Structures are given as C-alpha cells and as structure tokens.
Amino acid sequence: VQLQASGGGLVQPGGSLRLSCVASGFIFRATPMYWLRQAPGKGLDLISGISSAGTTTHYSDSVKGRFTVSRDNGKTTLFLEMDNLKSEDTAVYYCATDEAGNYRGQGTQVTVSS
C-alpha cells in the first residue's frame, strides 16, 4: 500500500485548500478511504470517510459542512476540499485505507494562520 498526500500549505482563516492523495499497490476502486489529521501535541483523529464507489461519505462534527471528500477511481486519487478553514484545522493530514490510520501514507501539513 502506497499513499501520497499533497496540497497542504499555509492559508489564512476563512480560506480554502484542496488535498489530494494518490494511491497505489492495492485495488483502490474496491477500498473505502479515510482522511485523518493530527494536530500539534494531539492524537490522530478521523475526520472523513468515503465508500469505495464514492456514494457514501461521513464527516466528524468538527469539519461537517466545511470539508468535502471525493474520489476518482480511474485516477486512484482521493480528495479533500477544505473550505472556511479555522486555526483549529492546523494539523498534518493523512489519507488511509482504515479508520484507525494504521495504513496511512506520508501526510501533508496544513497551517491556518493570519
């Protein structure tokens, strides 16, 4: 399993970012996928998931209404559109093939600051 997240960066509060995660080494189109994040000094938190076909999604209360998960099975890529970002969204973001994040790739840093 190889997962490479990208798209992070520094953004002002209220801004937007789009994260991508390119997957390889497994049957992506048959695998539910997840986004997790780890804020400084805190544990790993599950924030979103999407079914293998992309028809079902779920979000944590902390990001519901602001973040949108999607996937392109033809390009084996997972996305996370993040809008109305807040300082508390600052974290390293990971894509994973399991809810616990045991099989996650290299993360991408998101920093929300003015």
Secondary structure, 3 states (H helix, E strand, C coil): CEEEEECCEEECCCCCEEEEEEEECCCHHHCCEEEEEECCCCCEEEEEEECCCCCCEEECCCCCCCEEEEEEHHHCEEEEEECCCCHHHCEEEEEECCCCCCCECECEEEEECC
